Amino acid sequence: MGVARDLVHNGKTGYRAELKNAGDLAHGIAYILGLRPEEGEKMGRQCRQVGLDCCHPKVQAASYINLFRSLVKEK
């Protein structure tokens, strides 16, 4: 699972199957493979945007700076 809960949103950026549910995984695979090309392209653009919003190095650096500042304030 890892970070997938934050990045994968059913129908928007992919399909996140229920943990330990092979039937749901099969459903998700069929869903993704059944997308029309324009739907797949839209999903790809949305994936990229979510990735940039959550995982861009500048976003990650800002998160660490905020964490460090909060830790310093606690002392």
N, CA, C, O and CB atoms as a CASP TS submission, in Angstrom:
PFRMAT TS
TARGET T0000
AUTHOR 0000-0000-0000
METHOD Language model
MODEL 1
PARENT N/A
ATOM      1  N   MET     1       0.832  -1.189   0.000  1.00  0.00           N
ATOM      2  CA  MET     1       0.000   0.000   0.000  1.00  0.00           C
ATOM      3  C   MET     1       0.874   1.248   0.000  1.00  0.00           C
ATOM      4  O   MET     1       0.755   2.075  -0.905  1.00  0.00           O
ATOM      5  CB  MET     1      -0.945   0.000   1.210  1.00  0.00           C
ATOM      6  N   GLY     2       1.724   1.402   0.964  1.00  0.00           N
ATOM      7  CA  GLY     2       2.628   2.539   0.997  1.00  0.00           C
ATOM      8  C   GLY     2       1.917   3.865   0.850  1.00  0.00           C
ATOM      9  O   GLY     2       0.912   4.126   1.511  1.00  0.00           O
ATOM     10  N   VAL     3       2.445   4.695  -0.020  1.00  0.00           N
ATOM     11  CA  VAL     3       1.922   6.042  -0.232  1.00  0.00           C
ATOM     12  C   VAL     3       0.708   6.048  -1.161  1.00  0.00           C
ATOM     13  O   VAL     3       0.114   7.101  -1.392  1.00  0.00           O
ATOM     14  CB  VAL     3       3.011   6.936  -0.801  1.00  0.00           C
ATOM     15  N   ALA     4       0.336   4.890  -1.691  1.00  0.00           N
ATOM     16  CA  ALA     4      -0.752   4.814  -2.673  1.00  0.00           C
ATOM     17  C   ALA     4      -2.053   5.422  -2.164  1.00  0.00           C
ATOM     18  O   ALA     4      -2.821   5.974  -2.952  1.00  0.00           O
ATOM     19  CB  ALA     4      -0.992   3.375  -3.065  1.00  0.00           C
ATOM     20  N   ARG     5      -2.310   5.335  -0.890  1.00  0.00           N
ATOM     21  CA  ARG     5      -3.555   5.905  -0.346  1.00  0.00           C
ATOM     22  C   ARG     5      -3.635   7.401  -0.601  1.00  0.00           C
ATOM     23  O   ARG     5      -4.725   7.943  -0.786  1.00  0.00           O
ATOM     24  CB  ARG     5      -3.660   5.631   1.161  1.00  0.00           C
ATOM     25  N   ASP     6      -2.490   8.073  -0.613  1.00  0.00           N
ATOM     26  CA  ASP     6      -2.462   9.512  -0.849  1.00  0.00           C
ATOM     27  C   ASP     6      -2.509   9.867  -2.330  1.00  0.00           C
ATOM     28  O   ASP     6      -2.973  10.947  -2.695  1.00  0.00           O
ATOM     29  CB  ASP     6      -1.227  10.108  -0.227  1.00  0.00           C
ATOM     30  N   LEU     7      -2.040   8.978  -3.173  1.00  0.00           N
ATOM     31  CA  LEU     7      -1.875   9.302  -4.582  1.00  0.00           C
ATOM     32  C   LEU     7      -2.924   8.689  -5.502  1.00  0.00           C
ATOM     33  O   LEU     7      -3.260   9.274  -6.532  1.00  0.00           O
ATOM     34  CB  LEU     7      -0.538   8.868  -5.024  1.00  0.00           C
ATOM     35  N   VAL     8      -3.438   7.531  -5.146  1.00  0.00           N
ATOM     36  CA  VAL     8      -4.362   6.833  -6.035  1.00  0.00           C
ATOM     37  C   VAL     8      -5.791   7.056  -5.560  1.00  0.00           C
ATOM     38  O   VAL     8      -6.174   6.651  -4.463  1.00  0.00           O
ATOM     39  CB  VAL     8      -4.037   5.318  -6.095  1.00  0.00           C
ATOM     40  N   HIS     9      -6.563   7.708  -6.410  1.00  0.00           N
ATOM     41  CA  HIS     9      -7.968   8.000  -6.138  1.00  0.00           C
ATOM     42  C   HIS     9      -8.790   7.326  -7.226  1.00  0.00           C
ATOM     43  O   HIS     9      -8.654   7.642  -8.408  1.00  0.00           O
ATOM     44  CB  HIS     9      -8.244   9.551  -6.087  1.00  0.00           C
ATOM     45  N   ASN    10      -9.640   6.400  -6.818  1.00  0.00           N
ATOM     46  CA  ASN    10     -10.410   5.621  -7.792  1.00  0.00           C
ATOM     47  C   ASN    10     -11.134   6.522  -8.786  1.00  0.00           C
ATOM     48  O   ASN    10     -11.853   7.454  -8.424  1.00  0.00           O
ATOM     49  CB  ASN    10     -11.419   4.727  -7.074  1.00  0.00           C
ATOM     50  N   GLY    11     -10.910   6.199 -10.054  1.00  0.00           N
ATOM     51  CA  GLY    11     -11.565   6.914 -11.129  1.00  0.00           C
ATOM     52  C   GLY    11     -10.918   8.224 -11.517  1.00  0.00           C
ATOM     53  O   GLY    11     -11.230   8.781 -12.569  1.00  0.00           O
ATOM     54  N   LYS    12     -10.017   8.726 -10.681  1.00  0.00           N
ATOM     55  CA  LYS    12      -9.346   9.989 -10.996  1.00  0.00           C
ATOM     56  C   LYS    12      -7.885   9.761 -11.377  1.00  0.00           C
ATOM     57  O   LYS    12      -7.430  10.227 -12.422  1.00  0.00           O
ATOM     58  CB  LYS    12      -9.432  10.949  -9.804  1.00  0.00           C
ATOM     59  N   THR    13      -7.161   9.051 -10.534  1.00  0.00           N
ATOM     60  CA  THR    13      -5.738   8.815 -10.801  1.00  0.00           C
ATOM     61  C   THR    13      -5.417   7.327 -10.900  1.00  0.00           C
ATOM     62  O   THR    13      -4.247   6.944 -10.922  1.00  0.00           O
ATOM     63  CB  THR    13      -4.886   9.454  -9.710  1.00  0.00           C
ATOM     64  N   GLY    14      -6.427   6.507 -10.958  1.00  0.00           N
ATOM     65  CA  GLY    14      -6.208   5.069 -11.067  1.00  0.00           C
ATOM     66  C   GLY    14      -7.294   4.301 -10.354  1.00  0.00           C
ATOM     67  O   GLY    14      -8.433   4.754 -10.241  1.00  0.00           O
ATOM     68  N   TYR    15      -6.921   3.131  -9.878  1.00  0.00           N
ATOM     69  CA  TYR    15      -7.857   2.295  -9.131  1.00  0.00           C
ATOM     70  C   TYR    15      -7.090   1.634  -8.004  1.00  0.00           C
ATOM     71  O   TYR    15      -6.100   0.943  -8.245  1.00  0.00           O
ATOM     72  CB  TYR    15      -8.542   1.228 -10.051  1.00  0.00           C
ATOM     73  N   ARG    16      -7.534   1.838  -6.788  1.00  0.00           N
ATOM     74  CA  ARG    16      -6.896   1.235  -5.619  1.00  0.00           C
ATOM     75  C   ARG    16      -7.797   0.112  -5.125  1.00  0.00           C
ATOM     76  O   ARG    16      -8.865   0.351  -4.561  1.00  0.00           O
ATOM     77  CB  ARG    16      -6.637   2.296  -4.488  1.00  0.00           C
ATOM     78  N   ALA    17      -7.347  -1.103  -5.346  1.00  0.00           N
ATOM     79  CA  ALA    17      -8.136  -2.270  -4.952  1.00  0.00           C
ATOM     80  C   ALA    17      -8.107  -2.450  -3.442  1.00  0.00           C
ATOM     81  O   ALA    17      -7.161  -2.051  -2.763  1.00  0.00           O
ATOM     82  CB  ALA    17      -7.613  -3.537  -5.646  1.00  0.00           C
ATOM     83  N   GLU    18      -9.154  -3.050  -2.946  1.00  0.00           N
ATOM     84  CA  GLU    18      -9.230  -3.388  -1.527  1.00  0.00           C
ATOM     85  C   GLU    18      -8.128  -4.387  -1.199  1.00  0.00           C
ATOM     86  O   GLU    18      -7.888  -5.332  -1.950  1.00  0.00           O
ATOM     87  CB  GLU    18     -10.629  -3.965  -1.161  1.00  0.00           C
ATOM     88  N   LEU    19      -7.470  -4.171  -0.083  1.00  0.00           N
ATOM     89  CA  LEU    19      -6.363  -5.020   0.338  1.00  0.00           C
ATOM     90  C   LEU    19      -6.814  -6.478   0.474  1.00  0.00           C
ATOM     91  O   LEU    19      -7.847  -6.762   1.080  1.00  0.00           O
ATOM     92  CB  LEU    19      -5.782  -4.517   1.667  1.00  0.00           C
ATOM     93  N   LYS    20      -6.040  -7.382  -0.086  1.00  0.00           N
ATOM     94  CA  LYS    20      -6.256  -8.831  -0.030  1.00  0.00           C
ATOM     95  C   LYS    20      -7.575  -9.255  -0.689  1.00  0.00           C
ATOM     96  O   LYS    20      -8.194 -10.236  -0.277  1.00  0.00           O
ATOM     97  CB  LYS    20      -6.237  -9.299   1.418  1.00  0.00           C
ATOM     98  N   ASN    21      -7.995  -8.511  -1.713  1.00  0.00           N
ATOM     99  CA  ASN    21      -9.223  -8.832  -2.424  1.00  0.00           C
ATOM    100  C   ASN    21      -8.903  -8.993  -3.906  1.00  0.00           C
ATOM    101  O   ASN    21      -8.900  -8.023  -4.663  1.00  0.00           O
ATOM    102  CB  ASN    21     -10.305  -7.734  -2.203  1.00  0.00           C
ATOM    103  N   ALA    22      -8.634 -10.233  -4.307  1.00  0.00           N
ATOM    104  CA  ALA    22      -8.246 -10.513  -5.690  1.00  0.00           C
ATOM    105  C   ALA    22      -9.352 -10.137  -6.676  1.00  0.00           C
ATOM    106  O   ALA    22      -9.063  -9.681  -7.783  1.00  0.00           O
ATOM    107  CB  ALA    22      -7.891 -11.989  -5.847  1.00  0.00           C
ATOM    108  N   GLY    23     -10.591 -10.320  -6.294  1.00  0.00           N
ATOM    109  CA  GLY    23     -11.701  -9.955  -7.168  1.00  0.00           C
ATOM    110  C   GLY    23     -11.741  -8.460  -7.445  1.00  0.00           C
ATOM    111  O   GLY    23     -11.998  -8.029  -8.568  1.00  0.00           O
ATOM    112  N   ASP    24     -11.481  -7.678  -6.403  1.00  0.00           N
ATOM    113  CA  ASP    24     -11.463  -6.227  -6.571  1.00  0.00           C
ATOM    114  C   ASP    24     -10.268  -5.804  -7.412  1.00  0.00           C
ATOM    115  O   ASP    24     -10.374  -4.882  -8.221  1.00  0.00           O
ATOM    116  CB  ASP    24     -11.428  -5.524  -5.206  1.00  0.00           C
ATOM    117  N   LEU    25      -9.138  -6.465  -7.228  1.00  0.00           N
ATOM    118  CA  LEU    25      -7.970  -6.189  -8.066  1.00  0.00           C
ATOM    119  C   LEU    25      -8.288  -6.478  -9.530  1.00  0.00           C
ATOM    120  O   LEU    25      -7.957  -5.679 -10.406  1.00  0.00           O
ATOM    121  CB  LEU    25      -6.759  -7.027  -7.605  1.00  0.00           C
ATOM    122  N   ALA    26      -8.927  -7.612  -9.797  1.00  0.00           N
ATOM    123  CA  ALA    26      -9.316  -7.955 -11.167  1.00  0.00           C
ATOM    124  C   ALA    26     -10.270  -6.906 -11.726  1.00  0.00           C
ATOM    125  O   ALA    26     -10.156  -6.509 -12.886  1.00  0.00           O
ATOM    126  CB  ALA    26      -9.971  -9.352 -11.214  1.00  0.00           C
ATOM    127  N   HIS    27     -11.209  -6.461 -10.898  1.00  0.00           N
ATOM    128  CA  HIS    27     -12.140  -5.412 -11.328  1.00  0.00           C
ATOM    129  C   HIS    27     -11.375  -4.142 -11.699  1.00  0.00           C
ATOM    130  O   HIS    27     -11.658  -3.529 -12.728  1.00  0.00           O
ATOM    131  CB  HIS    27     -13.173  -5.110 -10.214  1.00  0.00           C
ATOM    132  N   GLY    28     -10.418  -3.748 -10.878  1.00  0.00           N
ATOM    133  CA  GLY    28      -9.624  -2.546 -11.137  1.00  0.00           C
ATOM    134  C   GLY    28      -8.814  -2.646 -12.410  1.00  0.00           C
ATOM    135  O   GLY    28      -8.724  -1.685 -13.174  1.00  0.00           O
ATOM    136  N   ILE    29      -8.223  -3.807 -12.641  1.00  0.00           N
ATOM    137  CA  ILE    29      -7.445  -4.008 -13.873  1.00  0.00           C
ATOM    138  C   ILE    29      -8.355  -3.890 -15.086  1.00  0.00           C
ATOM    139  O   ILE    29      -8.016  -3.229 -16.067  1.00  0.00           O
ATOM    140  CB  ILE    29      -6.738  -5.389 -13.864  1.00  0.00           C
ATOM    141  N   ALA    30      -9.508  -4.536 -15.011  1.00  0.00           N
ATOM    142  CA  ALA    30     -10.468  -4.462 -16.122  1.00  0.00           C
ATOM    143  C   ALA    30     -10.939  -3.024 -16.337  1.00  0.00           C
ATOM    144  O   ALA    30     -11.099  -2.578 -17.474  1.00  0.00           O
ATOM    145  CB  ALA    30     -11.680  -5.382 -15.853  1.00  0.00           C
ATOM    146  N   TYR    31     -11.156  -2.312 -15.247  1.00  0.00           N
ATOM    147  CA  TYR    31     -11.595  -0.919 -15.339  1.00  0.00           C
ATOM    148  C   TYR    31     -10.557  -0.074 -16.081  1.00  0.00           C
ATOM    149  O   TYR    31     -10.897   0.652 -17.016  1.00  0.00           O
ATOM    150  CB  TYR    31     -11.848  -0.338 -13.932  1.00  0.00           C
ATOM    151  N   ILE    32      -9.306  -0.169 -15.668  1.00  0.00           N
ATOM    152  CA  ILE    32      -8.240   0.622 -16.288  1.00  0.00           C
ATOM    153  C   ILE    32      -8.066   0.235 -17.755  1.00  0.00           C
ATOM    154  O   ILE    32      -7.941   1.104 -18.617  1.00  0.00           O
ATOM    155  CB  ILE    32      -6.912   0.432 -15.525  1.00  0.00           C
ATOM    156  N   LEU    33      -8.057  -1.060 -18.036  1.00  0.00           N
ATOM    157  CA  LEU    33      -7.886  -1.507 -19.423  1.00  0.00           C
ATOM    158  C   LEU    33      -9.078  -1.133 -20.306  1.00  0.00           C
ATOM    159  O   LEU    33      -8.943  -1.041 -21.526  1.00  0.00           O
ATOM    160  CB  LEU    33      -7.676  -3.016 -19.461  1.00  0.00           C
ATOM    161  N   GLY    34     -10.232  -0.919 -19.698  1.00  0.00           N
ATOM    162  CA  GLY    34     -11.426  -0.580 -20.456  1.00  0.00           C
ATOM    163  C   GLY    34     -11.619   0.911 -20.707  1.00  0.00           C
ATOM    164  O   GLY    34     -12.584   1.313 -21.357  1.00  0.00           O
ATOM    165  N   LEU    35     -10.717   1.721 -20.201  1.00  0.00           N
ATOM    166  CA  LEU    35     -10.847   3.162 -20.418  1.00  0.00           C
ATOM    167  C   LEU    35     -10.668   3.514 -21.888  1.00  0.00           C
ATOM    168  O   LEU    35      -9.849   2.917 -22.586  1.00  0.00           O
ATOM    169  CB  LEU    35      -9.828   3.925 -19.569  1.00  0.00           C
ATOM    170  N   ARG    36     -11.441   4.488 -22.349  1.00  0.00           N
ATOM    171  CA  ARG    36     -11.223   5.009 -23.703  1.00  0.00           C
ATOM    172  C   ARG    36      -9.899   5.768 -23.699  1.00  0.00           C
ATOM    173  O   ARG    36      -9.474   6.248 -22.649  1.00  0.00           O
ATOM    174  CB  ARG    36     -12.415   5.940 -24.169  1.00  0.00           C
ATOM    175  N   PRO    37      -9.240   5.886 -24.849  1.00  0.00           N
ATOM    176  CA  PRO    37      -7.935   6.573 -24.872  1.00  0.00           C
ATOM    177  C   PRO    37      -7.963   7.962 -24.243  1.00  0.00           C
ATOM    178  O   PRO    37      -7.037   8.326 -23.518  1.00  0.00           O
ATOM    179  CB  PRO    37      -7.450   6.691 -26.294  1.00  0.00           C
ATOM    180  N   GLU    38      -9.011   8.742 -24.506  1.00  0.00           N
ATOM    181  CA  GLU    38      -9.056  10.090 -23.931  1.00  0.00           C
ATOM    182  C   GLU    38      -9.236  10.046 -22.413  1.00  0.00           C
ATOM    183  O   GLU    38      -8.757  10.934 -21.707  1.00  0.00           O
ATOM    184  CB  GLU    38     -10.193  10.900 -24.567  1.00  0.00           C
ATOM    185  N   GLU    39      -9.919   9.022 -21.908  1.00  0.00           N
ATOM    186  CA  GLU    39     -10.063   8.869 -20.456  1.00  0.00           C
ATOM    187  C   GLU    39      -8.715   8.515 -19.824  1.00  0.00           C
ATOM    188  O   GLU    39      -8.358   9.024 -18.761  1.00  0.00           O
ATOM    189  CB  GLU    39     -11.115   7.780 -20.123  1.00  0.00           C
ATOM    190  N   GLY    40      -7.978   7.633 -20.500  1.00  0.00           N
ATOM    191  CA  GLY    40      -6.653   7.258 -20.007  1.00  0.00           C
ATOM    192  C   GLY    40      -5.696   8.438 -20.004  1.00  0.00           C
ATOM    193  O   GLY    40      -4.901   8.600 -19.078  1.00  0.00           O
ATOM    194  N   GLU    41      -5.774   9.262 -21.043  1.00  0.00           N
ATOM    195  CA  GLU    41      -4.916  10.448 -21.112  1.00  0.00           C
ATOM    196  C   GLU    41      -5.274  11.433 -19.997  1.00  0.00           C
ATOM    197  O   GLU    41      -4.387  12.011 -19.369  1.00  0.00           O
ATOM    198  CB  GLU    41      -5.046  11.131 -22.494  1.00  0.00           C
ATOM    199  N   LYS    42      -6.563  11.620 -19.754  1.00  0.00           N
ATOM    200  CA  LYS    42      -6.999  12.510 -18.678  1.00  0.00           C
ATOM    201  C   LYS    42      -6.511  11.987 -17.331  1.00  0.00           C
ATOM    202  O   LYS    42      -6.036  12.756 -16.496  1.00  0.00           O
ATOM    203  CB  LYS    42      -8.535  12.650 -18.674  1.00  0.00           C
ATOM    204  N   MET    43      -6.629  10.681 -17.126  1.00  0.00           N
ATOM    205  CA  MET    43      -6.170  10.083 -15.880  1.00  0.00           C
ATOM    206  C   MET    43      -4.664  10.284 -15.725  1.00  0.00           C
ATOM    207  O   MET    43      -4.177  10.561 -14.629  1.00  0.00           O
ATOM    208  CB  MET    43      -6.525   8.584 -15.834  1.00  0.00           C
ATOM    209  N   GLY    44      -3.939  10.143 -16.817  1.00  0.00           N
ATOM    210  CA  GLY    44      -2.495  10.357 -16.776  1.00  0.00           C
ATOM    211  C   GLY    44      -2.138  11.782 -16.370  1.00  0.00           C
ATOM    212  O   GLY    44      -1.222  11.997 -15.577  1.00  0.00           O
ATOM    213  N   ARG    45      -2.866  12.757 -16.919  1.00  0.00           N
ATOM    214  CA  ARG    45      -2.622  14.154 -16.549  1.00  0.00           C
ATOM    215  C   ARG    45      -2.938  14.391 -15.068  1.00  0.00           C
ATOM    216  O   ARG    45      -2.212  15.098 -14.371  1.00  0.00           O
ATOM    217  CB  ARG    45      -3.466  15.099 -17.430  1.00  0.00           C
ATOM    218  N   GLN    46      -4.029  13.790 -14.608  1.00  0.00           N
ATOM    219  CA  GLN    46      -4.400  13.936 -13.197  1.00  0.00           C
ATOM    220  C   GLN    46      -3.363  13.279 -12.288  1.00  0.00           C
ATOM    221  O   GLN    46      -3.050  13.802 -11.219  1.00  0.00           O
ATOM    222  CB  GLN    46      -5.789  13.326 -12.940  1.00  0.00           C
ATOM    223  N   CYS    47      -2.835  12.140 -12.710  1.00  0.00           N
ATOM    224  CA  CYS    47      -1.779  11.463 -11.937  1.00  0.00           C
ATOM    225  C   CYS    47      -0.563  12.368 -11.793  1.00  0.00           C
ATOM    226  O   CYS    47      -0.003  12.519 -10.708  1.00  0.00           O
ATOM    227  CB  CYS    47      -1.372  10.130 -12.611  1.00  0.00           C
ATOM    228  N   ARG    48      -0.172  12.962 -12.903  1.00  0.00           N
ATOM    229  CA  ARG    48       0.995  13.843 -12.883  1.00  0.00           C
ATOM    230  C   ARG    48       0.755  15.017 -11.931  1.00  0.00           C
ATOM    231  O   ARG    48       1.634  15.383 -11.151  1.00  0.00           O
ATOM    232  CB  ARG    48       1.313  14.358 -14.307  1.00  0.00           C
ATOM    233  N   GLN    49      -0.432  15.598 -12.002  1.00  0.00           N
ATOM    234  CA  GLN    49      -0.720  16.750 -11.153  1.00  0.00           C
ATOM    235  C   GLN    49      -0.706  16.376  -9.673  1.00  0.00           C
ATOM    236  O   GLN    49      -0.161  17.113  -8.850  1.00  0.00           O
ATOM    237  CB  GLN    49      -2.070  17.351 -11.524  1.00  0.00           C
ATOM    238  N   VAL    50      -1.294  15.251  -9.339  1.00  0.00           N
ATOM    239  CA  VAL    50      -1.280  14.797  -7.939  1.00  0.00           C
ATOM    240  C   VAL    50       0.155  14.534  -7.497  1.00  0.00           C
ATOM    241  O   VAL    50       0.539  14.877  -6.379  1.00  0.00           O
ATOM    242  CB  VAL    50      -2.147  13.515  -7.760  1.00  0.00           C
ATOM    243  N   GLY    51       0.942  13.926  -8.373  1.00  0.00           N
ATOM    244  CA  GLY    51       2.348  13.680  -8.055  1.00  0.00           C
ATOM    245  C   GLY    51       3.107  14.963  -7.792  1.00  0.00           C
ATOM    246  O   GLY    51       3.880  15.049  -6.837  1.00  0.00           O
ATOM    247  N   LEU    52       2.888  15.966  -8.640  1.00  0.00           N
ATOM    248  CA  LEU    52       3.551  17.249  -8.442  1.00  0.00           C
ATOM    249  C   LEU    52       3.071  17.934  -7.167  1.00  0.00           C
ATOM    250  O   LEU    52       3.865  18.512  -6.425  1.00  0.00           O
ATOM    251  CB  LEU    52       3.314  18.156  -9.642  1.00  0.00           C
ATOM    252  N   ASP    53       1.775  17.866  -6.922  1.00  0.00           N
ATOM    253  CA  ASP    53       1.212  18.511  -5.732  1.00  0.00           C
ATOM    254  C   ASP    53       1.706  17.877  -4.442  1.00  0.00           C
ATOM    255  O   ASP    53       1.876  18.572  -3.440  1.00  0.00           O
ATOM    256  CB  ASP    53      -0.300  18.453  -5.775  1.00  0.00           C
ATOM    257  N   CYS    54       1.937  16.579  -4.450  1.00  0.00           N
ATOM    258  CA  CYS    54       2.300  15.856  -3.221  1.00  0.00           C
ATOM    259  C   CYS    54       3.777  15.519  -3.106  1.00  0.00           C
ATOM    260  O   CYS    54       4.318  15.473  -2.002  1.00  0.00           O
ATOM    261  CB  CYS    54       1.515  14.593  -3.137  1.00  0.00           C
ATOM    262  N   CYS    55       4.433  15.285  -4.232  1.00  0.00           N
ATOM    263  CA  CYS    55       5.771  14.686  -4.180  1.00  0.00           C
ATOM    264  C   CYS    55       6.874  15.516  -4.814  1.00  0.00           C
ATOM    265  O   CYS    55       8.030  15.093  -4.822  1.00  0.00           O
ATOM    266  CB  CYS    55       5.740  13.369  -4.841  1.00  0.00           C
ATOM    267  N   HIS    56       6.550  16.674  -5.338  1.00  0.00           N
ATOM    268  CA  HIS    56       7.587  17.510  -5.945  1.00  0.00           C
ATOM    269  C   HIS    56       8.645  17.819  -4.888  1.00  0.00           C
ATOM    270  O   HIS    56       8.307  18.033  -3.724  1.00  0.00           O
ATOM    271  CB  HIS    56       6.979  18.830  -6.533  1.00  0.00           C
ATOM    272  N   PRO    57       9.906  17.846  -5.271  1.00  0.00           N
ATOM    273  CA  PRO    57      10.963  18.118  -4.290  1.00  0.00           C
ATOM    274  C   PRO    57      10.740  19.394  -3.474  1.00  0.00           C
ATOM    275  O   PRO    57      11.063  19.424  -2.287  1.00  0.00           O
ATOM    276  CB  PRO    57      12.284  18.213  -4.995  1.00  0.00           C
ATOM    277  N   LYS    58      10.194  20.442  -4.089  1.00  0.00           N
ATOM    278  CA  LYS    58       9.946  21.677  -3.346  1.00  0.00           C
ATOM    279  C   LYS    58       8.872  21.468  -2.279  1.00  0.00           C
ATOM    280  O   LYS    58       8.967  22.026  -1.186  1.00  0.00           O
ATOM    281  CB  LYS    58       9.526  22.802  -4.304  1.00  0.00           C
ATOM    282  N   VAL    59       7.854  20.668  -2.589  1.00  0.00           N
ATOM    283  CA  VAL    59       6.803  20.365  -1.620  1.00  0.00           C
ATOM    284  C   VAL    59       7.381  19.539  -0.480  1.00  0.00           C
ATOM    285  O   VAL    59       7.097  19.799   0.689  1.00  0.00           O
ATOM    286  CB  VAL    59       5.628  19.615  -2.294  1.00  0.00           C
ATOM    287  N   GLN    60       8.188  18.550  -0.821  1.00  0.00           N
ATOM    288  CA  GLN    60       8.812  17.714   0.207  1.00  0.00           C
ATOM    289  C   GLN    60       9.746  18.531   1.092  1.00  0.00           C
ATOM    290  O   GLN    60       9.749  18.369   2.312  1.00  0.00           O
ATOM    291  CB  GLN    60       9.581  16.559  -0.440  1.00  0.00           C
ATOM    292  N   ALA    61      10.543  19.411   0.475  1.00  0.00           N
ATOM    293  CA  ALA    61      11.468  20.248   1.246  1.00  0.00           C
ATOM    294  C   ALA    61      10.697  21.156   2.201  1.00  0.00           C
ATOM    295  O   ALA    61      11.095  21.317   3.355  1.00  0.00           O
ATOM    296  CB  ALA    61      12.352  21.093   0.302  1.00  0.00           C
ATOM    297  N   ALA    62       9.609  21.744   1.736  1.00  0.00           N
ATOM    298  CA  ALA    62       8.801  22.613   2.597  1.00  0.00           C
ATOM    299  C   ALA    62       8.227  21.829   3.774  1.00  0.00           C
ATOM    300  O   ALA    62       8.144  22.342   4.889  1.00  0.00           O
ATOM    301  CB  ALA    62       7.664  23.264   1.789  1.00  0.00           C
ATOM    302  N   SER    63       7.835  20.593   3.519  1.00  0.00           N
ATOM    303  CA  SER    63       7.305  19.752   4.603  1.00  0.00           C
ATOM    304  C   SER    63       8.367  19.486   5.656  1.00  0.00           C
ATOM    305  O   SER    63       8.087  19.536   6.853  1.00  0.00           O
ATOM    306  CB  SER    63       6.777  18.421   4.047  1.00  0.00           C
ATOM    307  N   TYR    64       9.600  19.199   5.207  1.00  0.00           N
ATOM    308  CA  TYR    64      10.682  18.966   6.164  1.00  0.00           C
ATOM    309  C   TYR    64      11.012  20.232   6.943  1.00  0.00           C
ATOM    310  O   TYR    64      11.256  20.172   8.148  1.00  0.00           O
ATOM    311  CB  TYR    64      11.929  18.455   5.444  1.00  0.00           C
ATOM    312  N   ILE    65      11.022  21.372   6.267  1.00  0.00           N
ATOM    313  CA  ILE    65      11.298  22.641   6.949  1.00  0.00           C
ATOM    314  C   ILE    65      10.255  22.882   8.031  1.00  0.00           C
ATOM    315  O   ILE    65      10.593  23.252   9.155  1.00  0.00           O
ATOM    316  CB  ILE    65      11.314  23.820   5.941  1.00  0.00           C
ATOM    317  N   ASN    66       8.993  22.674   7.693  1.00  0.00           N
ATOM    318  CA  ASN    66       7.921  22.853   8.681  1.00  0.00           C
ATOM    319  C   ASN    66       8.069  21.884   9.849  1.00  0.00           C
ATOM    320  O   ASN    66       7.854  22.258  11.002  1.00  0.00           O
ATOM    321  CB  ASN    66       6.553  22.663   8.020  1.00  0.00           C
ATOM    322  N   LEU    67       8.434  20.651   9.552  1.00  0.00           N
ATOM    323  CA  LEU    67       8.651  19.667  10.614  1.00  0.00           C
ATOM    324  C   LEU    67       9.779  20.113  11.539  1.00  0.00           C
ATOM    325  O   LEU    67       9.630  20.105  12.761  1.00  0.00           O
ATOM    326  CB  LEU    67       8.971  18.287  10.014  1.00  0.00           C
ATOM    327  N   PHE    68      10.905  20.502  10.946  1.00  0.00           N
ATOM    328  CA  PHE    68      12.046  20.921  11.750  1.00  0.00           C
ATOM    329  C   PHE    68      11.707  22.145  12.596  1.00  0.00           C
ATOM    330  O   PHE    68      12.094  22.226  13.762  1.00  0.00           O
ATOM    331  CB  PHE    68      13.244  21.219  10.854  1.00  0.00           C
ATOM    332  N   ARG    69      10.985  23.092  12.010  1.00  0.00           N
ATOM    333  CA  ARG    69      10.588  24.283  12.770  1.00  0.00           C
ATOM    334  C   ARG    69       9.688  23.908  13.948  1.00  0.00           C
ATOM    335  O   ARG    69       9.825  24.455  15.042  1.00  0.00           O
ATOM    336  CB  ARG    69       9.864  25.289  11.853  1.00  0.00           C
ATOM    337  N   SER    70       8.774  22.978  13.716  1.00  0.00           N
ATOM    338  CA  SER    70       7.867  22.574  14.810  1.00  0.00           C
ATOM    339  C   SER    70       8.653  21.861  15.914  1.00  0.00           C
ATOM    340  O   SER    70       8.330  22.004  17.094  1.00  0.00           O
ATOM    341  CB  SER    70       6.733  21.646  14.272  1.00  0.00           C
ATOM    342  N   LEU    71       9.664  21.107  15.544  1.00  0.00           N
ATOM    343  CA  LEU    71      10.466  20.416  16.553  1.00  0.00           C
ATOM    344  C   LEU    71      11.303  21.392  17.364  1.00  0.00           C
ATOM    345  O   LEU    71      11.476  21.216  18.570  1.00  0.00           O
ATOM    346  CB  LEU    71      11.369  19.381  15.894  1.00  0.00           C
ATOM    347  N   VAL    72      11.820  22.415  16.708  1.00  0.00           N
ATOM    348  CA  VAL    72      12.610  23.427  17.412  1.00  0.00           C
ATOM    349  C   VAL    72      11.722  24.200  18.377  1.00  0.00           C
ATOM    350  O   VAL    72      12.147  24.504  19.491  1.00  0.00           O
ATOM    351  CB  VAL    72      13.287  24.392  16.411  1.00  0.00           C
ATOM    352  N   LYS    73      10.495  24.523  17.972  1.00  0.00           N
ATOM    353  CA  LYS    73       9.582  25.260  18.832  1.00  0.00           C
ATOM    354  C   LYS    73       9.218  24.471  20.086  1.00  0.00           C
ATOM    355  O   LYS    73       8.972  25.055  21.142  1.00  0.00           O
ATOM    356  CB  LYS    73       8.327  25.619  18.067  1.00  0.00           C
ATOM    357  N   GLU    74       9.182  23.128  19.967  1.00  0.00           N
ATOM    358  CA  GLU    74       8.819  22.295  21.112  1.00  0.00           C
ATOM    359  C   GLU    74       9.872  22.310  22.204  1.00  0.00           C
ATOM    360  O   GLU    74       9.548  22.053  23.364  1.00  0.00           O
ATOM    361  CB  GLU    74       8.584  20.881  20.663  1.00  0.00           C
ATOM    362  N   LYS    75      11.132  22.604  21.869  1.00  0.00           N
ATOM    363  CA  LYS    75      12.206  22.577  22.861  1.00  0.00           C
ATOM    364  C   LYS    75      12.259  23.813  23.630  1.00  0.00           C
ATOM    365  O   LYS    75      13.107  23.957  24.510  1.00  0.00           O
ATOM    366  CB  LYS    75      13.515  22.343  22.235  1.00  0.00           C
TER
END
